[in-house]
Amino acid sequence: MLGQVMFSTCPQEHYFDCPYQISSEEAGQTYQDALVCSVNLMEGDMIVSGSDGFFDNIFDQEIISVISESPGVDEAAKTLAELARKHSVDVTFDSPYSMEARSRVRY
């Protein structure tokens, strides 16, 4: 289908705001602890990968919109990175991260 997320992984974290980090065996997690996925792709499918710093600051619908409107993958990647950075410094932007943080607040 055109313009939708077909597969997404869950955040790989110990708990909220504490993501897995690859390190030496003595310190904890290694590449062997990473999530491994297999996804069937079709011609024209796009893969968007990024760190928590990217996905904390950009919504799936924004990713879809940018990719749909970009003339090529290079332009899409640059625009997505710029948008995530712009959101990260905008104190008025209600980011995916801030929404998730609020949902975990217990009164």
N, C-alpha and C positions, 0 to 999 in steps of 0.2 A: 504494500500500500504506500501511497505517496504521502510524505509529510507526517510521519508518526514514529514514536519510539516503539520498536519491536522487542527489545531486550535491554534490561538494565540490571546491574548487580546491586546487591545490598551494600551499604557502607561496611567496610572491613575495619572494625574498631572494637576495642575492649569494652568501651562504654562511650556515651555521647561526648564528643570533643576530645577523644583519646584514640586516634586512629592507629592501626597497626603500622609499625615501622620496621623495615628490614635492617638487620644488624648482624653482628657476628653471632655464632652459635652460643658463645658464652653469655652474651647479653640478652638473648631472648629469641625473637623471631628471625627466621631465615627465609629464603626464597621458597623453601619447601612448605611453608605455612600459607603461601599465597593461594587465593582462589583460582582455580583453573576451570574455564568454561569452553564449551564447544557450541558454536552457533552456525547454522546454515545460512549462507549469504547468497544473494542473487545479484546479477549484474545491475549496477546503479545504486546498490546499498552503500551507505556511508557509515563508517565507524568513527565515533567520537570518544576519545579517551582523555582522561585528565585526572589531576590530583583533587584532593578534597578542597584545596583553595580555588579550583575552578568550579566544581559542582556546588560548593557552598554559596557561590555568588551568581549563579545563572540558572534559570528555570528551563525545564525540558522544552517548553513551548518557544522560548527565546532561541534555543538551539535549532529547533525545527524551522523557525522563521528565517534565521540567518542563513542556514543551509539552502533553503528554498529560494532565497532572493540573491544568493551569491552566484557569480558566473563560473566559479571554479573552486576547487578544494583549498588552494592557497589563500584565496581571498576570504573564504569562509573561516578558515583557521585563524587568520589574522583578526578578522572582525570579532570572532568569538572571544579570543584572548583579550582584545581591547575592551569588549563589553564587560567581561568578568572583572577586569581591573577597574573599570569605571564604577561598577557596582560596589566593589570592595572598599572604595574610598568615599562613597556617598552615604552619609550618616542617615539620610532620610529613606534609603532604599530598604524595603522589607524583603530581605533575601531568603532563599531557602534555609540557610543556616539560622537566621533569626527566628523564622517561623517554627523550625524544629525545636529551637531552644525554648521558646515560649510554650510549646506543647508539652514540654517535660517539666515545667514549673509546677510544683505541688504547693498548694496553699493550705 
